[in-house]
Every structure is written in structure tokens, then in C-alpha cells.
Amino acid sequence: MRYLSVLAPRPVARLRLFCFPYAGGGASIFRDWVAELPPDVEISAILLPGRESRWTEPPVKRLSELVGHIVNELVCGRTTPFALFGYSMGAVVAFEVARELRRRHASPPEHLIVSAARAPQRPPRFPPIHRLPDGPFIERLRRLGATPDEILGNPELMSLVLPAIRADFEAYETYVYRAGDKLDCPISAFGGREDRRVNLAELAAWGEQTRSRFSMLTWPGGHFFIHKFRSSLISAVLHTLSAAPTSSSTEPRNSV
């Protein structure tokens, strides 16, 4: 399978966690999660074209196309219960994957966890950037804070990674939400309290997308709190999925 990268195979896992990265991210951002997961939880990261082991493949510029490819692989021979975790752009991809599974009458996820993303029915508050020339586009990436300066300042390296990053932003910024039935699975929304890209009202609006339970947790960080509070975030994911108790020196706070 190309889109589903199993980071550490666990054939007897009782739950599989599929993780969707933020724009420009690869499966590797979830590699350190493996050591903090219990042995009965297997993690698979979504690996999109144009990066890491797929860097020679042309990136995909439409979110609906990504969703179709991912769902095609998800429904192939999968019987173990699973959950979806999406970060920023990955949250919207995961949401649409859950909707597409329902359209195909496939098994739904046990839980959808969305992080650092406004609810899809909320309109964007910022203008798109995917059409900007390279210089201004790279400066916007620097302000967002996900791409290390050593990469942003390396022209040769940027020439390799920029097409995939730009394609991800295009996929996200051209996505059009279409109203539909609420999901049957619970949804949990995670966010950073200092996130300027996603405010708490936009985060809480995810509750409108489920007819089941909704919960919301926030951390004292900005848009990419996934890196600074990784262990706390993983604990919260496990607690949400009832796989392990939440325990960390930096506890999330319930915001609703």
C-alpha cells in the first residue's frame, strides 16, 4: 500500500490509529509516537505523494483525489477497529475520509480526532497562499512555523520539497465543504490556545458534525503544538480512545 505507512506492524493490535499529517508533512512526523503507544495499538501514518519515500511521485493538488486514494486502501482487507487522527489540513482529509467510508457503506471509525483545524463548515479567515511566488510563499511558511529554518534557507532542499508543500496548500485551500448528514462516530477536537489560525469557536464548531459525543481539549501553544506537547497530545489521544490513562506534566484543558 502506498498511502498507508505502518510505522511498526502489530498483527494482534486491537485498534489501528490512522494519522493524517499537516500540509507539507510526511509520515515521519508520527514516527516517535510508536514508542509511546501500548502494544495493542498499531499506528499507520498517511504518506502522500511527493515526499519521503514517495518524493519522485507528482503531488496531488485536490483533496477529493487524496480522499479517494486513501479510502481505497483503507477498505482493502481491514477488519480491526480503527480511529482517525488528523492535524490541520490532515483533520479535513480525515473528516472527508470518514464521510466517504459512510458513502461506500464501509465500517466507520471508532472515533475521529481533529487537531489544529477549523470545522469545515466554517469559512476561511485567511486568503489562500498556494499561488504566491516562491519568495512570499516561503516567507508565509516561515511565519507558520512548521518548516525548520535550515530547510527554508536551503535553496536546493527547498526546490525538492516545495512542490509537495504547495500542492498540499492548494488541496486544502481549494477544498469546498458540502453539507451532509452528521457522522455517527464521536469527534474530539484538539487545539492550541494561542493558535492564531484556528480560534476556539472554529474548533468547537466540529461538534456540529457528529450525532454522537463531542469533546474538546486545548493546550497552551500555537498552531503546531503537536511538536512541543507531543507526549501530552499522545496521552490525550489514548485517553480519548480509552486505550490508556492521560498522564503528563503538561495536561490538556477541557475547553467546553
C-alpha positions in Angstrom: 0.0 0.0 0.0 1.3 3.4 -0.9 -0.8 5.8 1.2 -0.9 3.9 4.5 2.5 3.6 6.1 2.5 1.2 9.0 5.2 2.6 11.3 5.5 -0.5 13.5 3.5 -3.6 12.5 1.5 -5.1 15.3 -0.5 -8.0 13.9 -2.5 -8.6 17.1 -3.5 -5.0 17.6 -7.0 -4.4 18.9 -7.1 -0.9 17.4 -5.4 0.8 14.5 -4.8 4.5 14.5 -4.5 6.2 11.2 -2.7 9.6 11.4 -3.1 12.4 8.8 -0.3 15.0 8.7 -0.5 18.7 8.3 0.2 20.4 4.9 3.8 19.6 3.8 4.2 16.9 6.5 5.1 13.3 6.0 4.6 10.0 7.8 7.8 10.7 9.7 6.2 13.3 12.0 4.4 10.4 13.7 7.3 8.0 13.9 8.2 9.0 17.5 4.6 8.1 18.5 5.3 4.4 18.2 7.3 4.1 21.5 4.5 5.9 23.5 1.7 3.7 22.3 0.6 0.5 24.1 1.4 -2.8 22.2 -2.2 -3.3 21.3 -2.4 -0.1 19.3 -0.9 0.0 15.8 -0.2 3.3 14.1 -0.3 4.0 10.4 0.6 7.4 9.0 -0.8 8.7 5.8 2.1 9.2 3.3 1.2 11.5 0.4 3.0 11.6 -2.9 5.9 14.0 -3.4 7.7 13.4 0.0 9.8 10.9 1.8 9.8 7.5 0.1 7.3 8.9 -2.5 9.3 12.0 -3.3 9.6 11.1 -7.0 5.8 10.9 -7.5 3.9 14.1 -8.5 2.0 15.5 -5.6 -1.8 15.6 -5.6 -3.5 19.0 -5.7 -7.1 18.1 -5.0 -8.3 17.0 -1.6 -11.1 14.8 -3.1 -8.5 12.8 -5.0 -6.4 12.2 -1.9 -9.5 11.0 -0.1 -10.4 8.6 -2.8 -7.0 7.0 -2.9 -6.8 6.7 0.9 -10.3 5.2 1.2 -9.5 2.7 -1.5 -6.6 1.4 0.7 -8.5 1.6 4.0 -11.3 -0.7 2.8 -8.9 -3.4 1.5 -8.9 -6.4 3.8 -9.2 -4.3 7.0 -11.2 -5.9 9.9 -9.6 -4.4 13.0 -11.4 -1.5 14.6 -9.7 1.8 13.8 -9.7 5.5 14.6 -8.6 8.6 12.6 -6.4 11.4 13.8 -5.9 14.4 11.6 -3.7 17.5 12.2 -4.5 20.9 10.5 -5.1 20.0 6.8 -5.0 16.4 7.8 -8.0 16.9 10.0 -10.1 17.9 7.0 -8.8 14.9 5.0 -9.6 12.6 7.8 -13.1 14.1 8.1 -13.8 13.5 4.4 -12.4 10.0 4.6 -14.9 9.2 7.3 -17.7 10.7 5.1 -16.5 8.7 2.1 -16.4 5.5 4.1 -20.0 6.1 5.0 -21.0 6.7 1.4 -19.4 3.4 0.5 -21.2 1.6 3.4 -17.9 0.6 4.9 -17.1 0.3 8.6 -16.9 3.7 10.3 -14.1 4.8 12.5 -14.4 4.3 16.3 -13.5 7.9 16.7 -12.4 10.9 14.7 -9.9 13.2 16.4 -9.2 16.5 14.7 -6.5 18.9 15.8 -5.5 22.5 14.9 -8.2 22.8 12.3 -11.3 24.9 12.0 -14.5 23.0 11.4 -15.1 22.5 7.7 -18.4 24.4 7.6 -16.7 27.5 8.9 -15.4 29.8 6.1 -11.7 30.6 6.0 -10.5 33.8 7.6 -7.2 34.0 5.7 -6.6 34.4 1.9 -5.1 31.5 0.0 -1.3 31.4 -0.4 -0.7 28.5 -2.8 -0.5 30.8 -5.8 2.1 33.1 -4.3 5.6 33.3 -5.9 8.2 31.2 -4.2 9.7 34.1 -2.1 6.5 35.2 -0.5 5.2 31.7 -0.2 8.3 30.6 1.7 8.0 33.6 4.0 4.5 32.6 4.8 5.8 29.1 5.6 8.4 30.7 7.9 5.6 32.6 9.8 3.6 29.4 10.2 6.5 27.8 12.0 6.2 24.2 10.8 9.2 24.1 8.4 12.6 24.4 10.1 14.7 27.4 9.1 17.6 25.2 7.9 15.2 23.8 5.3 13.7 27.1 4.4 17.1 28.7 4.0 18.5 25.9 1.8 17.5 26.6 -1.9 18.5 23.2 -3.2 16.5 21.4 -0.5 13.5 23.7 -0.9 13.4 23.0 -4.6 12.8 19.4 -3.7 10.1 19.8 -1.0 8.4 23.0 -2.2 6.2 21.3 -4.9 4.6 18.9 -2.3 4.1 21.7 0.2 2.5 24.0 -2.4 0.3 21.1 -3.6 -0.9 20.4 -0.1 -1.9 24.1 0.4 -3.7 24.1 -2.9 -5.6 20.9 -2.0 -6.7 22.5 1.3 -7.4 26.0 0.1 -9.5 24.8 -2.9 -11.5 22.3 -0.8 -15.2 23.1 -0.8 -17.3 21.8 2.1 -20.6 20.3 1.1 -23.3 19.9 3.8 -24.3 16.4 4.6 -25.5 14.1 7.4 -23.7 14.2 10.6 -21.2 11.4 11.3 -22.2 8.6 13.7 -18.8 8.4 15.3 -17.7 10.6 18.2 -15.5 13.6 17.4 -12.8 15.1 19.6 -11.2 18.4 18.7 -7.8 19.4 20.0 -6.3 22.9 19.7 -3.7 25.4 20.8 -5.0 28.3 23.0 -2.6 30.7 21.2 -3.3 29.4 17.7 -3.9 32.5 15.5 -5.0 30.3 12.6 -7.8 28.5 14.4 -9.8 30.1 17.2 -11.7 28.2 19.9 -15.1 28.9 18.3 -13.9 27.4 15.0 -12.6 24.4 16.9 -15.8 23.9 18.9 -17.8 24.0 15.7 -16.6 20.5 15.0 -19.3 19.4 17.4 -21.9 20.2 14.7 -20.5 17.4 12.6 -21.5 14.4 14.8 -24.7 13.0 16.2 -22.6 11.2 18.8 -20.3 12.5 21.6 -18.1 15.6 21.2 -15.3 16.8 23.3 -12.7 19.5 23.1 -9.2 19.9 24.6 -6.7 22.7 24.3 -3.0 23.2 25.0 -1.0 26.3 25.8 0.5 26.6 22.4 0.2 27.9 18.9 -0.8 26.1 15.7 2.0 23.5 15.8 1.6 22.5 19.5 2.0 18.9 18.2 5.7 19.2 18.5 6.1 21.0 21.8 3.5 18.9 23.6 3.8 15.6 21.8 3.7 13.3 24.8 0.8 15.1 26.3 -1.0 15.0 23.0 -0.4 11.3 22.6 -1.7 10.7 26.1 -4.8 12.7 25.3 -5.3 10.6 22.1 -5.0 7.4 24.1 -7.3 8.6 26.8 -9.9 9.7 24.2 -9.7 6.2 22.6 -9.9 4.6 26.1 -6.5 2.9 25.4 -4.6 4.4 28.3 -4.9 7.0 31.1 -3.8 10.5 30.4 -0.7 11.4 32.3 1.7 14.2 31.5 3.4 17.1 33.2 1.6 19.4 30.8 -2.1 18.5 31.0 -4.6 19.5 28.3 -7.5 21.6 29.5 -11.1 20.9 28.7 -12.5 24.0 26.9 -16.2 23.2 26.7 
